[in-house]
């Protein structure tokens, strides 16, 4: 399983907008939706926005950041888990939307200290869309061209309380909302859901450590090379560049995806 960076700040949850009913059939992206070009040089800027290096054609930034002028901009939204610094707000404002264990305690992604959101019923998915949907709307208003809903694989960390079916249902709502706002939608990791990509409505992929986990070929085939790859280890980056550098957009980043100019910042492309 590829790790999510999950380090940007989807801070105070709020109730605004309206829920979107589950679509029927296979969602079709509006003609105004523009997926990224294959093999466009990419910079993953979740830890803080900074001027993109020369030659970069696409960036991913947190939804609270401004898009980079003249580039293809992807808006990061933590859609399936709560940010670590927002857990208390969710507990106070939307306690019923946090996934809980048998003792009533929130189920937490221990790697990132992020509580999982409860997408187990249609009613809860609609309620979550009242919160996450306006975040997606904000991405469109800000001028992003696409959105990447993170932690698609959170069901794998739920102890069986969530399933791929629950995830697919919520991802369809997210994709429909994005397409309504003329945003393309990225599948973030999770090869197990590749067979559901058309049903959900994904347009391209943002994939962490696909070289390390031997998943690059699967994503490349599924998305006709419209895949942004982020590796966090030099050896995996080198292997990815050797095998896929001519067709996929591959970058090496530090795990903290730190902003340029800060200690520990790493950013390379091939």
ZIGI-V856838 format. One record per pair of residues at least 4 apart in sequence whose C-alpha atoms are under 7 Angstrom apart, sorted by the first residue. I is the first residue (numbers start at 1). GAP is how many residues later the second one is. If there is no record, write none. Layout:
[[I;GAP] [I;GAP]]
This chain:
[[2;187] [2;206] [2;207] [3;205] [4;147] [5;250] [6;72] [7;39] [7;40] [8;38] [8;39] [8;54] [9;74] [10;68] [10;73] [11;72] [11;74] [11;75] [12;74] [12;77] [13;76] [13;77] [13;118] [14;117] [15;115] [15;116] [16;114] [16;115] [16;118] [17;113] [17;117] [18;112] [19;107] [19;108] [19;110] [19;111] [20;106] [20;109] [20;153] [22;151] [26;172] [26;173] [27;172] [27;173] [27;174] [28;173] [29;4] [29;150] [29;172] [30;149] [30;152] [32;150] [33;146] [33;149] [33;150] [33;151] [34;150] [35;149] [35;168] [35;169] [36;36] [36;190] [37;189] [38;187] [38;188] [38;189] [38;209] [38;210] [39;187] [39;208] [39;209] [39;210] [40;17] [40;18] [40;209] [41;14] [41;15] [41;16] [41;17] [41;208] [42;14] [42;15] [42;16] [42;17] [42;186] [42;207] [42;209] [43;13] [43;15] [43;16] [43;17] [44;15] [44;16] [44;17] [45;4] [45;14] [45;15] [45;16] [45;212] [45;214] [46;14] [46;15] [46;16] [46;211] [47;209] [47;210] [47;211] [47;212] [48;210] [48;211] [49;12] [49;16] [49;210] [50;209] [50;210] [52;4] [57;14] [57;15] [58;13] [58;14] [58;15] [59;13] [59;14] [59;15] [60;13] [60;14] [60;15] [60;16] [61;4] [61;13] [61;14] [61;15] [62;13] [62;14] [62;15] [63;12] [63;13] [63;14] [63;76] [66;76] [67;6] [67;76] [67;77] [68;5] [72;73] [73;71] [73;72] [73;73] [74;70] [74;71] [74;72] [74;73] [74;74] [75;64] [75;69] [75;71] [75;72] [75;73] [76;71] [76;72] [76;73] [77;71] [77;72] [77;73] [78;4] [78;71] [78;72] [78;73] [79;53] [79;70] [79;71] [79;72] [80;36] [80;37] [80;70] [80;71] [80;72] [80;74] [81;33] [81;34] [81;35] [81;36] [81;70] [82;4] [82;5] [82;32] [82;33] [82;34] [82;35] [83;4] [83;31] [84;29] [84;30] [86;4] [87;4] [87;28] [88;4] [89;4] [90;4] [90;5] [91;4] [97;20] [97;21] [97;27] [98;8] [98;17] [98;18] [98;19] [98;20] [99;7] [99;8] [99;17] [99;18] [99;19] [100;4] [100;5] [100;6] [100;7] [101;4] [101;5] [101;6] [106;9] [107;8] [107;9] [107;51] [108;5] [108;6] [108;7] [108;8] [109;4] [109;5] [109;6] [109;7] [109;48] [110;4] [116;38] [118;6] [119;5] [119;6] [119;47] [119;51] [120;4] [120;42] [120;46] [121;4] [122;4] [123;4] [124;4] [125;4] [125;45] [126;4] [128;4] [129;4] [130;4] [132;4] [133;4] [133;44] [134;4] [135;4] [136;4] [136;42] [137;4] [137;44] [138;4] [139;4] [139;5] [140;4] [140;41] [140;43] [145;38] [145;39] [146;37] [146;38] [146;39] [147;36] [147;37] [147;38] [147;39] [148;37] [148;38] [148;39] [148;40] [149;39] [150;38] [152;15] [152;36] [152;38] [153;37] [154;4] [155;7] [155;8] [155;9] [158;4] [162;4] [163;4] [164;4] [165;4] [166;4] [167;4] [168;4] [168;32] [169;4] [170;4] [171;4] [171;29] [172;4] [172;28] [172;29] [173;4] [174;4] [175;4] [175;10] [175;25] [175;26] [175;27] [176;4] [177;4] [178;4] [178;5] [178;6] [178;7] [179;4] [179;5] [184;19] [185;17] [185;18] [185;19] [186;16] [186;17] [186;18] [186;19] [186;20] [187;15] [187;17] [187;18] [187;19] [188;17] [188;18] [188;19] [189;17] [189;18] [189;19] [193;4] [196;4] [197;4] [197;5] [198;4] [204;19] [204;22] [204;23] [205;21] [205;22] [205;23] [206;21] [206;22] [206;23] [207;21] [207;22] [207;23] [208;21] [208;22] [208;23] [209;4] [209;20] [209;21] [209;22] [209;23] [210;4] [210;5] [210;6] [210;19] [211;4] [211;5] [211;25] [211;28] [211;29] [212;24] [215;4] [216;4] [217;4] [218;4] [219;4] [219;8] [220;4] [220;5] [220;6] [220;7] [221;4] [223;4] [225;22] [225;23] [226;22] [227;21] [227;22] [228;20] [228;21] [228;22] [229;20] [229;21] [229;22] [230;20] [230;21] [230;22] [230;23] [231;5] [231;6] [231;20] [231;21] [231;22] [232;20] [232;21] [232;22] [232;23] [233;4] [234;4] [235;4] [236;4] [237;4] [237;15] [238;4] [239;4] [240;4] [240;5] [241;4] [241;9] [241;29] [244;4] [245;4] [245;5] [245;25] [250;19] [250;20] [251;16] [251;17] [251;18] [251;19] [252;14] [252;15] [252;16] [252;17] [253;4] [253;13] [253;14] [253;15] [254;4] [254;11] [254;12] [257;8] [258;4] [258;6] [258;7] [259;6] [260;5] [261;4]]
